[in-house]
Amino acid sequence: MHAIERAEYILSMLEKNKVVMVTDLSREMGVTEETVRKDLEKLEKQEKLNRVHGGAYLNEGFGNETPISVRSKVMQEEKKLLASLCMQWIHEKSSIFLDCSTTALHIAKQLADFPGKLTVMTNSLAVAKEIDANPQIRLILFGGELNRDREAFEGQTVLEQMKTCFINYAFVSSAGCSLEAGITDSTREEADIRRQVLKQAKHKILVVDNTKIGRNEVYVIGELEQLSQVVVDHSIRKTNPDLWEWFQAHQIPVLEGKAERKSKTKGDER
């Protein structure tokens, strides 16, 4: 397969799946992983895609419409970092909510050895499987209609169950976070669930990687003013100074992964 043909194939797979992995492309095109990396580098210079650890994604980003089996392979180091940063708010005898994001899945993995009593609520089957490995943790799985691509339960049944619960700390992801649209998502079902979570939670922590900052999606989860804390994997002071200044003006702390700045959740009491 020639370079032009490889480029066309890569772009076609991106249009279909939103993200591509180096290992998959190497196998499918019959070339070395180094060749694939060079192809991705060229396409990035042409502003056709953005490269990440082990793969690439479309410039417009990707959200929950992309199957979790694909999303879980992308930006793993960034998501591990985000999960590690979130652990400071997880206390014994507290209650937390984890959504169906792959970042939440990494938080669940890090709870495997959590030593104390904890209640974890989720609508994610994937998260529930991870939490189930720790007998110390009380697991509440909100059930409804299973979306197999997202490995998550959705629908009115889930929303009604959530209305009966109080959540100390909700770790919520989104497909977009911007001054223009607020907190947004790419699917109505997940936007509905995250919107309800914000109503039930005392501390509302938005956890997003750099692909979501400054991006707008169709379905509104909530307003930025509702947040208690924002956790990102990079410095938005440089990449999106207007958003950073807005958070500062509204006294909403932002914990940046690379900067590793210490900050407490607004009104941080258990």
KAUR-V606239 format. One record per backbone hydrogen bond with DSSP energy under -0.5 kcal/mol. NH is the residue of the N-H (numbers start at 0). CO is the residue of the C=O. Records with the same first field share a line. If there is no record, write none. Layout:
NH->CO, CO
//
This chain:
5->1
6->2
7->3
8->4
9->5
10->6
11->7
12->8
13->9
14->10
15->11
16->12
17->13
19->55
21->53
24->20
25->21
26->22
27->23
28->24
29->25
30->25
35->31
36->32
37->33
38->34
39->35
40->36
41->37
42->38
43->39
44->40
45->41
46->43
47->42
48->42
49->56
51->54
54->51
55->19
56->49
57->17
58->47
60->57
65->62
67->148
69->66
70->66
71->67
72->69
73->70
74->52
78->74
79->75
80->76
81->77
82->78
83->79
84->80
85->81
86->82, 83
87->84
88->85
89->86
90->88
92->116
93->90
95->118
96->168
97->120
98->170
104->100
105->101
106->102
107->103
108->104
109->105
110->106, 107
111->108
112->109
113->110
117->135
118->93
119->117, 137
120->95
121->139
122->97
124->122, 150
125->150
127->123
128->124
129->125
130->126
131->127
132->129
133->130
134->132
136->133
137->117
138->136
139->119, 137
140->138
141->121, 139
142->140
144->153
146->151
147->145
150->146
151->146
152->122
153->144
157->154
158->154
159->155
160->156
161->157
162->158
163->160
164->161
166->199
167->94
168->94
169->202
170->96, 168
171->169, 204
174->183
175->183
176->211
177->181
181->177
182->221
183->175, 181
184->218
190->186
191->187
192->188
193->189
194->190
195->191
196->192
197->193
198->194
199->195
200->196
201->166
202->167
203->201
204->169, 202
205->203, 228
206->171, 204
207->205, 230
211->208
212->208
213->176
214->211
218->184
219->217
220->182
221->182
225->222
226->223
227->203
228->203
229->252
230->205
231->254
232->207
235->233
237->234
238->234
239->235
243->239
244->240
245->241
246->242
247->243
248->244
249->245
250->247
251->246
252->227, 250
254->229
255->253
256->231, 254
259->255
260->255
265->227
267->264
268->266
//
